[in-house]
């Protein structure tokens, strides 16, 4: 699907408008969202994503809509892993509770900007060098194995200590005058008669720059579901914009998703294999089948969508069952 520049422009304006509206409605009035507020806004974001997908299907075709939904579910699933790190960053910096909304909104906005750059770069590479799917596929399978291995060899205590401050943040500390303490939800304040940034700026940059590492996994993964950069961008935007409210809703429940790393590894490995199959089907490398395409099974988008949804449902059910079993088990 070739997306008209007007559609890109309108979508960018809408995404920017949602971010501005979020800032006006929530961040300018520092507070910790209630359970009902979080649920309501998550429902609004999910409904908006579903409406966009349905509208996309009606305007184009349902295969394209299926690609969007598969990408959206994949990004939403992988974003749960982001929340672990966001929680670690906010805890390590000891961000005041009333300032967390501003930190997350600005950090996620920076992450979306970085991902847009990755998406455009990825689309340009794919257009000129289709064999990059071999690399994407191998990288995703490697990441899937790495997730499982790390989970098996990392204790809960080590999990809590694994966050390290990005190098960019450490460099900025040397050059930017920063106050030693937070000042409510302010980013700039007067300190010793001069304007200083508060640690809030460092937390925002830490969240935005840390997401680059997650984009290294998620962007190749979604390109394995669709090659359309517009769909890739909108799936990322829809997933990230609702991430802040999900943080407040299930932030305390994340540690109960025991099997999340295994579930994500299944999804990444599946998409990695799918990418390799697609690369074989359009093979141009001279040392593979004399540069000719191979006749391999092309995984339909319906199968991809089914694998993603079933895997995440299994993760939630299995994790909740394990948590219930652990609660019933008598302590020694």
C-alpha positions as CSV (number, residue, x, y, z in Angstrom):
1,X,0.0,0.0,0.0
2,X,1.4,3.4,-1.0
3,X,0.2,6.0,1.6
4,X,-0.6,9.4,0.3
5,X,1.5,12.2,1.9
6,X,-1.8,13.8,3.1
7,X,-2.6,10.7,5.1
8,X,0.9,10.9,6.7
9,X,0.4,14.6,7.5
10,X,-3.1,14.1,9.0
11,X,-1.9,11.2,11.1
12,X,1.1,13.1,12.4
13,X,-1.1,16.1,13.3
14,X,-3.6,13.8,15.1
15,X,-0.8,12.0,17.1
16,X,0.7,15.4,18.0
17,X,-2.8,16.7,19.0
18,X,-3.4,13.6,21.2
19,X,-0.1,14.3,23.0
20,X,-1.0,18.0,23.5
21,X,-4.5,17.1,24.7
22,X,-3.0,14.6,27.1
23,X,-0.6,17.2,28.4
24,X,-3.4,19.7,29.0
25,X,-5.9,17.3,30.6
26,X,-3.5,15.4,32.8
27,X,0.0,16.7,33.1
28,X,-0.8,20.4,33.8
29,X,-2.7,19.2,36.8
30,X,-0.2,17.0,38.7
31,X,-1.9,14.0,40.2
32,X,-1.8,10.3,40.5
33,X,-4.5,8.8,38.2
34,X,-7.2,6.8,39.9
35,X,-8.1,3.3,38.9
36,X,-11.2,4.4,37.1
37,X,-9.4,7.2,35.3
38,X,-6.7,4.8,34.0
39,X,-9.3,2.2,32.9
40,X,-11.4,4.9,31.1
41,X,-8.4,6.3,29.2
42,X,-7.1,2.9,28.3
43,X,-10.5,2.0,26.9
44,X,-10.5,5.3,24.9
45,X,-7.0,4.5,23.4
46,X,-7.9,0.9,22.6
47,X,-11.2,1.9,21.0
48,X,-9.4,4.6,18.9
49,X,-6.9,2.0,17.7
50,X,-9.7,-0.4,16.8
51,X,-11.6,2.3,15.0
52,X,-8.5,3.2,13.0
53,X,-7.9,-0.4,12.1
54,X,-11.5,-0.9,10.9
55,X,-11.4,2.4,9.0
56,X,-8.1,1.3,7.4
57,X,-9.8,-1.9,6.3
58,X,-12.8,-0.1,4.8
59,X,-10.6,2.4,3.0
60,X,-8.1,-0.2,1.7
61,X,-8.6,-3.9,2.3
62,X,-8.9,-6.2,5.3
63,X,-5.5,-7.8,4.8
64,X,-4.0,-4.3,5.4
65,X,-6.2,-3.9,8.5
66,X,-5.0,-7.3,9.7
67,X,-1.4,-6.2,9.4
68,X,-2.2,-3.2,11.5
69,X,-3.9,-5.2,14.2
70,X,-1.1,-7.8,14.3
71,X,1.5,-4.9,14.5
72,X,-0.5,-3.2,17.2
73,X,-0.9,-6.3,19.4
74,X,2.8,-7.1,18.9
75,X,3.9,-3.6,19.9
76,X,1.5,-3.5,22.9
77,X,2.8,-6.9,24.0
78,X,6.5,-5.8,23.7
79,X,5.7,-2.5,25.4
80,X,4.9,-4.4,28.6
81,X,8.6,-5.1,28.8
82,X,9.2,-1.3,28.5
83,X,7.0,-0.8,31.6
84,X,9.4,-2.9,33.7
85,X,12.3,-0.6,32.8
86,X,10.2,2.6,33.2
87,X,9.2,1.4,36.7
88,X,12.9,0.7,37.5
89,X,14.0,4.2,36.2
90,X,11.2,6.0,38.1
91,X,12.1,4.0,41.3
92,X,15.8,4.6,40.9
93,X,15.4,8.3,40.5
94,X,12.8,8.4,43.2
95,X,10.4,10.5,41.1
96,X,7.6,12.2,43.1
97,X,4.3,10.4,42.4
98,X,2.5,13.5,41.2
99,X,5.3,14.1,38.6
100,X,5.2,10.6,37.1
101,X,2.6,11.5,34.5
102,X,4.7,14.3,33.0
103,X,7.8,12.1,33.0
104,X,6.1,9.3,31.2
105,X,4.3,11.5,28.7
106,X,7.5,13.4,27.7
107,X,9.6,10.2,27.8
108,X,7.1,8.3,25.6
109,X,6.9,11.3,23.2
110,X,10.7,11.2,22.8
111,X,10.5,7.4,22.3
112,X,7.9,7.9,19.5
113,X,10.1,10.4,17.8
114,X,13.1,8.1,17.9
115,X,11.0,5.2,16.6
116,X,9.7,7.3,13.7
117,X,13.4,7.8,12.7
118,X,14.0,4.1,13.0
119,X,10.9,3.3,10.9
120,X,11.9,5.6,8.1
121,X,15.4,4.3,8.1
122,X,14.2,0.7,8.2
123,X,11.8,1.2,5.3
124,X,14.6,2.8,3.2
125,X,16.9,-0.1,3.9
126,X,14.3,-2.7,3.1
127,X,13.4,-1.0,-0.2
128,X,17.0,-1.1,-1.4
129,X,18.2,-4.3,0.2
130,X,15.5,-6.9,0.7
131,X,18.0,-9.5,2.0
132,X,18.1,-7.5,5.2
133,X,15.1,-9.7,6.3
134,X,17.7,-12.5,6.8
135,X,19.5,-10.2,9.4
136,X,16.2,-9.1,11.0
137,X,15.0,-12.6,11.3
138,X,18.2,-13.9,12.7
139,X,18.4,-11.0,15.2
140,X,14.8,-11.7,16.4
141,X,15.5,-15.4,16.9
142,X,18.7,-14.5,18.8
143,X,16.8,-12.0,21.0
144,X,14.1,-14.6,21.7
145,X,16.8,-17.1,22.9
146,X,18.6,-14.4,24.9
147,X,15.3,-13.4,26.7
148,X,14.8,-17.0,27.9
149,X,18.4,-17.5,28.9
150,X,18.5,-14.3,30.8
151,X,15.3,-15.2,32.6
152,X,16.7,-18.6,33.6
153,X,20.0,-17.1,35.0
154,X,18.7,-13.9,36.6
155,X,17.5,-13.9,40.2
156,X,14.7,-11.5,41.4
157,X,17.4,-9.4,43.3
158,X,19.5,-9.1,40.1
159,X,16.4,-8.2,38.1
160,X,15.8,-5.2,40.4
161,X,19.3,-4.0,40.0
162,X,19.8,-4.5,36.2
163,X,19.0,-0.9,35.2
164,X,22.0,1.2,34.4
165,X,21.8,4.9,33.6
166,X,22.2,5.6,29.9
167,X,25.5,7.2,28.9
168,X,23.7,10.2,27.4
169,X,22.2,11.0,30.8
170,X,25.6,10.7,32.5
171,X,27.1,13.0,30.0
172,X,24.3,15.6,30.4
173,X,24.9,15.6,34.1
174,X,28.4,17.0,33.5
175,X,27.3,19.8,31.2
176,X,23.8,20.8,32.4
177,X,23.4,22.6,35.8
178,X,21.0,20.4,37.7
179,X,19.4,20.8,41.2
180,X,20.1,18.0,43.7
181,X,16.4,17.4,44.4
182,X,13.1,17.4,42.6
183,X,10.9,20.5,42.8
184,X,7.3,19.2,42.4
185,X,6.9,18.5,38.7
186,X,9.0,21.3,37.5
187,X,11.7,20.8,34.8
188,X,13.4,24.2,35.4
189,X,13.6,26.1,38.6
190,X,15.7,28.8,40.4
191,X,18.5,27.4,42.5
192,X,21.1,29.5,44.2
193,X,20.0,32.5,42.2
194,X,20.4,30.8,38.8
195,X,18.1,28.7,36.5
196,X,18.8,25.0,36.9
197,X,17.2,21.9,35.5
198,X,15.7,19.5,37.9
199,X,16.4,15.7,37.9
200,X,13.0,15.4,36.1
201,X,14.7,16.3,32.8
202,X,17.2,13.4,33.3
203,X,14.4,11.0,34.0
204,X,12.6,12.0,30.8
205,X,15.8,11.6,28.7
206,X,16.5,8.3,30.4
207,X,13.1,6.9,29.5
208,X,13.2,8.2,25.9
209,X,16.8,7.0,25.2
210,X,16.3,3.6,26.9
211,X,13.4,2.9,24.6
212,X,15.9,3.0,21.7
213,X,17.0,-0.5,22.9
214,X,13.5,-1.8,22.8
215,X,13.0,-0.3,19.3
216,X,15.9,-2.5,18.2
217,X,13.7,-5.5,18.8
218,X,10.2,-4.2,18.1
219,X,10.8,-2.4,14.8
220,X,12.3,-5.4,13.0
221,X,9.5,-7.5,14.6
222,X,6.7,-5.3,13.1
223,X,8.4,-5.1,9.7
224,X,8.1,-8.9,9.8
225,X,4.3,-8.4,9.8
226,X,4.1,-5.5,7.2
227,X,6.5,-3.7,5.0
228,X,4.4,-0.5,5.0
229,X,6.1,2.2,7.1
230,X,2.8,4.0,7.6
231,X,1.2,1.0,9.3
232,X,4.4,0.4,11.3
233,X,4.3,4.0,12.5
234,X,0.6,4.0,13.4
235,X,0.9,0.7,15.2
236,X,3.7,2.1,17.3
237,X,1.9,5.3,17.9
238,X,-1.3,3.6,19.1
239,X,0.6,1.2,21.3
240,X,2.9,3.9,22.9
241,X,0.2,6.6,23.5
242,X,-1.8,4.4,25.8
243,X,1.3,3.1,27.6
244,X,1.3,5.7,30.3
245,X,-2.2,4.8,31.6
246,X,-1.3,1.1,31.5
247,X,1.7,1.9,33.7
248,X,-0.6,3.3,36.4
249,X,-3.1,0.6,36.0
250,X,-0.9,-2.5,36.1
251,X,2.4,-1.1,37.3
252,X,2.0,-3.0,40.6
253,X,0.9,-6.2,38.8
254,X,3.8,-6.5,36.4
255,X,5.8,-8.7,38.6
256,X,2.9,-11.2,38.5
257,X,3.4,-11.7,34.8
258,X,5.9,-14.4,35.5
259,X,5.9,-15.9,32.0
260,X,6.0,-12.6,30.1
261,X,9.7,-13.1,28.9
262,X,8.9,-16.6,27.6
263,X,5.8,-15.3,25.8
264,X,7.7,-12.4,24.2
265,X,10.4,-14.8,23.2
266,X,7.8,-17.0,21.4
267,X,6.4,-14.0,19.5
268,X,9.9,-12.8,18.5
269,X,11.1,-16.2,17.5
270,X,7.9,-16.8,15.4
271,X,8.3,-13.4,13.6
272,X,12.0,-14.1,13.1
273,X,11.3,-17.4,11.4
274,X,8.5,-15.7,9.3
275,X,11.0,-13.0,8.2
276,X,13.5,-15.7,7.1
277,X,10.8,-17.5,5.2
278,X,9.9,-14.2,3.4
279,X,13.6,-13.6,2.7
280,X,13.8,-17.1,1.1
281,X,10.7,-16.5,-0.9
282,X,12.2,-13.3,-2.4
283,X,15.8,-14.5,-2.3
284,X,18.4,-12.5,-4.2
285,X,21.6,-13.7,-2.5
286,X,23.8,-15.6,-5.1
287,X,25.1,-18.1,-2.5
288,X,21.5,-19.3,-1.7
289,X,19.8,-21.4,-4.4
290,X,22.0,-19.6,-7.0
291,X,20.2,-16.3,-6.3
292,X,16.8,-17.7,-7.1
293,X,13.7,-17.5,-4.8
294,X,12.7,-20.7,-3.0
295,X,9.2,-22.1,-2.8
296,X,8.5,-21.8,0.9
297,X,5.3,-21.4,2.9
298,X,4.3,-17.7,3.3
299,X,2.7,-17.2,6.7
300,X,-0.6,-15.4,6.3
301,X,-1.4,-12.4,8.5
302,X,-4.3,-14.2,10.1
303,X,-1.9,-16.9,11.4
304,X,0.5,-14.2,12.7
305,X,-2.3,-12.4,14.5
306,X,-3.6,-15.7,16.0
307,X,-0.1,-16.7,17.3
308,X,0.4,-13.3,18.9
309,X,-3.1,-13.2,20.6
310,X,-3.0,-16.8,21.8
311,X,0.5,-16.5,23.1
312,X,-0.2,-13.4,25.2
313,X,-3.5,-14.9,26.5
314,X,-1.5,-18.0,27.5
315,X,1.1,-15.8,29.3
316,X,-1.6,-14.0,31.3
317,X,-3.5,-17.2,32.2
318,X,-0.4,-19.2,33.1
319,X,1.1,-16.3,35.1
320,X,-2.1,-15.9,37.1
321,X,-2.4,-19.6,37.8
322,X,1.2,-19.7,39.0
323,X,0.6,-16.7,41.3
324,X,-2.5,-18.3,42.7
325,X,-0.5,-21.6,43.3
326,X,2.3,-19.7,45.0
327,X,-0.1,-18.0,47.3
328,X,-1.7,-21.3,48.3
329,X,1.6,-23.1,48.9
330,X,2.5,-23.1,52.6
331,X,5.6,-21.2,53.5
332,X,8.3,-23.3,55.0
